[in-house]
C-alpha cells in the first residue's frame, strides 16, 4: 500500500478534513469489510482506499498488487488520484523502491517536495 500525505511531526495531518471525513473516528476491520461488501465488486477496493485516505489524512492511497511472476505490480484503488478510463498500468519492480519493500517486507517513507511524505508498506 502507498499513502501520500503532508508531513507534520512524522505523522498524518493534524487539521480536520475539508470534506468532513471520518478522521478521528475508529476505523474497524468489520466496518471496512462491510463498506467493501456493500459497494459494487469493481468499486470495493476504491472504497477501502478512500476510507484509509480519510482515516490517515493522506492526499492519496493506493494498493500495489504483485503479479504472479513477481516482476511487476499493478496500482489499484487509487483514492484521491485523478480518475481515468485507462486500464491499470504495470510497474516493473526491478531496482525500484517497491522491489525493496516487497523483498525486505519493511515499510519505507520517502520525503517528497513541499513536505509531502510517501509511505510504502508491504502489508
C-alpha atoms as a printed R data frame, in Angstrom:
    type eleno elety resid chain resno       x       y       z
1   ATOM     1    CA   UNK     A     1   0.000   0.000   0.000
2   ATOM     2    CA   UNK     A     2   1.176   3.504  -0.655
3   ATOM     3    CA   UNK     A     3  -0.106   6.567   1.151
4   ATOM     4    CA   UNK     A     4   0.834  10.142   0.391
5   ATOM     5    CA   UNK     A     5   0.273  12.977   2.815
6   ATOM     6    CA   UNK     A     6   1.711  16.149   4.219
7   ATOM     7    CA   UNK     A     7   4.414  15.963   6.840
8   ATOM     8    CA   UNK     A     8   3.772  17.109  10.404
9   ATOM     9    CA   UNK     A     9   5.833  15.592  13.186
10  ATOM    10    CA   UNK     A    10   6.232  12.470  11.058
11  ATOM    11    CA   UNK     A    11   2.521  11.669  11.148
12  ATOM    12    CA   UNK     A    12  -0.704  12.453   9.338
13  ATOM    13    CA   UNK     A    13  -2.034  15.991   9.196
14  ATOM    14    CA   UNK     A    14  -3.500  17.375  12.401
15  ATOM    15    CA   UNK     A    15  -6.015  19.673  10.707
16  ATOM    16    CA   UNK     A    16  -9.572  18.430  10.080
17  ATOM    17    CA   UNK     A    17 -10.624  17.329   6.617
18  ATOM    18    CA   UNK     A    18 -12.241  19.889   4.382
19  ATOM    19    CA   UNK     A    19 -14.874  17.350   3.374
20  ATOM    20    CA   UNK     A    20 -15.790  16.459   6.968
21  ATOM    21    CA   UNK     A    21 -14.416  12.923   6.628
22  ATOM    22    CA   UNK     A    22 -14.234  10.263   9.300
23  ATOM    23    CA   UNK     A    23 -10.772  11.191  10.572
24  ATOM    24    CA   UNK     A    24 -10.539  10.761  14.318
25  ATOM    25    CA   UNK     A    25 -13.203   8.068  14.416
26  ATOM    26    CA   UNK     A    26 -12.125   4.482  14.895
27  ATOM    27    CA   UNK     A    27 -11.718   2.565  11.664
28  ATOM    28    CA   UNK     A    28 -12.527  -1.068  12.356
29  ATOM    29    CA   UNK     A    29 -11.919  -4.128  10.233
30  ATOM    30    CA   UNK     A    30 -15.609  -5.042  10.469
31  ATOM    31    CA   UNK     A    31 -16.680  -1.583   9.299
32  ATOM    32    CA   UNK     A    32 -14.163  -1.610   6.467
33  ATOM    33    CA   UNK     A    33 -15.256  -5.059   5.281
34  ATOM    34    CA   UNK     A    34 -18.923  -4.074   5.498
35  ATOM    35    CA   UNK     A    35 -18.291  -0.976   3.363
36  ATOM    36    CA   UNK     A    36 -16.363  -3.041   0.805
37  ATOM    37    CA   UNK     A    37 -19.111  -5.684   0.670
38  ATOM    38    CA   UNK     A    38 -21.814  -3.029   0.228
39  ATOM    39    CA   UNK     A    39 -20.006  -1.468  -2.736
40  ATOM    40    CA   UNK     A    40 -20.198  -2.833  -6.251
41  ATOM    41    CA   UNK     A    41 -17.499  -5.504  -6.759
42  ATOM    42    CA   UNK     A    42 -15.464  -3.319  -9.123
43  ATOM    43    CA   UNK     A    43 -15.539  -0.449  -6.586
44  ATOM    44    CA   UNK     A    44 -14.771  -2.325  -3.332
45  ATOM    45    CA   UNK     A    45 -11.013  -1.662  -3.399
46  ATOM    46    CA   UNK     A    46 -11.652   2.012  -4.187
47  ATOM    47    CA   UNK     A    47 -13.972   2.217  -1.161
48  ATOM    48    CA   UNK     A    48 -11.301   0.762   1.153
49  ATOM    49    CA   UNK     A    49  -8.643   3.101  -0.303
50  ATOM    50    CA   UNK     A    50 -10.943   6.107   0.219
51  ATOM    51    CA   UNK     A    51 -11.634   5.070   3.824
52  ATOM    52    CA   UNK     A    52  -7.902   4.711   4.527
53  ATOM    53    CA   UNK     A    53  -7.178   8.067   2.880
54  ATOM    54    CA   UNK     A    54  -9.730   9.806   5.096
55  ATOM    55    CA   UNK     A    55  -8.636   7.961   8.239
56  ATOM    56    CA   UNK     A    56  -4.931   8.677   7.697
57  ATOM    57    CA   UNK     A    57  -5.399  12.215   6.430
58  ATOM    58    CA   UNK     A    58  -3.439  11.259   3.304
59  ATOM    59    CA   UNK     A    59  -3.596  13.047  -0.038
60  ATOM    60    CA   UNK     A    60  -3.968   9.669  -1.775
61  ATOM    61    CA   UNK     A    61  -3.908   5.928  -1.043
62  ATOM    62    CA   UNK     A    62  -3.436   3.084  -3.496
63  ATOM    63    CA   UNK     A    63  -2.727  -0.630  -3.413
64  ATOM    64    CA   UNK     A    64   0.084  -2.188  -5.410
65  ATOM    65    CA   UNK     A    65  -0.720  -5.790  -6.264
66  ATOM    66    CA   UNK     A    66   2.206  -8.041  -7.239
67  ATOM    67    CA   UNK     A    67   1.724 -10.145 -10.368
68  ATOM    68    CA   UNK     A    68   2.274 -13.922 -10.360
69  ATOM    69    CA   UNK     A    69   5.830 -13.645 -11.662
70  ATOM    70    CA   UNK     A    70   6.898 -11.119  -9.012
71  ATOM    71    CA   UNK     A    71   8.356  -8.921 -11.740
72  ATOM    72    CA   UNK     A    72   5.807  -6.108 -11.627
73  ATOM    73    CA   UNK     A    73   2.971  -4.575  -9.656
74  ATOM    74    CA   UNK     A    74  -0.360  -3.058 -10.682
75  ATOM    75    CA   UNK     A    75  -1.696   0.049  -8.906
76  ATOM    76    CA   UNK     A    76  -5.343  -0.389  -7.830
77  ATOM    77    CA   UNK     A    77  -7.776   1.560  -5.661
78  ATOM    78    CA   UNK     A    78  -6.124   4.948  -6.097
79  ATOM    79    CA   UNK     A    79  -8.314   7.104  -3.841
80  ATOM    80    CA   UNK     A    80  -7.533  10.783  -4.239
81  ATOM    81    CA   UNK     A    81  -5.985  10.430  -7.658
82  ATOM    82    CA   UNK     A    82  -7.231  11.670 -10.989
83  ATOM    83    CA   UNK     A    83  -9.980   9.464 -12.358
84  ATOM    84    CA   UNK     A    84  -9.197   7.978 -15.766
85  ATOM    85    CA   UNK     A    85 -10.736   5.405 -18.037
86  ATOM    86    CA   UNK     A    86  -7.308   3.882 -18.678
87  ATOM    87    CA   UNK     A    87  -6.619   0.286 -17.657
88  ATOM    88    CA   UNK     A    88  -4.355  -0.409 -14.678
89  ATOM    89    CA   UNK     A    89  -0.697   0.128 -15.572
90  ATOM    90    CA   UNK     A    90   2.007  -2.408 -14.744
91  ATOM    91    CA   UNK     A    91   5.031  -1.044 -12.901
92  ATOM    92    CA   UNK     A    92   8.262  -3.019 -13.346
93  ATOM    93    CA   UNK     A    93   9.782  -3.852  -9.956
94  ATOM    94    CA   UNK     A    94  13.475  -4.445 -10.640
95  ATOM    95    CA   UNK     A    95  15.569  -1.793  -8.873
96  ATOM    96    CA   UNK     A    96  12.608   0.234  -7.577
97  ATOM    97    CA   UNK     A    97  11.530   1.224  -4.070
98  ATOM    98    CA   UNK     A    98   8.596  -1.192  -4.438
99  ATOM    99    CA   UNK     A    99  11.002  -4.054  -5.152
100 ATOM   100    CA   UNK     A   100  12.961  -3.245  -1.990
101 ATOM   101    CA   UNK     A   101   9.809  -3.033   0.177
102 ATOM   102    CA   UNK     A   102   8.451  -6.336  -1.128
103 ATOM   103    CA   UNK     A   103  11.810  -8.122  -0.847
104 ATOM   104    CA   UNK     A   104  12.624  -6.873   2.689
105 ATOM   105    CA   UNK     A   105   8.998  -6.728   3.931
106 ATOM   106    CA   UNK     A   106   9.855  -3.408   5.611
107 ATOM   107    CA   UNK     A   107   7.918  -0.165   5.058
108 ATOM   108    CA   UNK     A   108   9.632   2.829   3.500
109 ATOM   109    CA   UNK     A   109   8.935   6.556   3.780
110 ATOM   110    CA   UNK     A   110  10.092   8.933   1.052
111 ATOM   111    CA   UNK     A   111  10.258  12.698   1.582
112 ATOM   112    CA   UNK     A   112   8.776  14.369  -1.487
113 ATOM   113    CA   UNK     A   113   8.798  18.060  -2.295
114 ATOM   114    CA   UNK     A   114   6.876  20.577  -0.179
115 ATOM   115    CA   UNK     A   115   6.856  18.367   2.924
116 ATOM   116    CA   UNK     A   116   4.783  15.542   1.439
117 ATOM   117    CA   UNK     A   117   5.652  12.037   2.612
118 ATOM   118    CA   UNK     A   118   5.055   8.830   0.670
119 ATOM   119    CA   UNK     A   119   4.783   5.682   2.765
120 ATOM   120    CA   UNK     A   120   5.083   2.331   1.037
121 ATOM   121    CA   UNK     A   121   4.175  -0.695   3.121
122 ATOM   122    CA   UNK     A   122   4.292  -4.421   2.283
123 ATOM   123    CA   UNK     A   123   1.006  -5.092   4.066
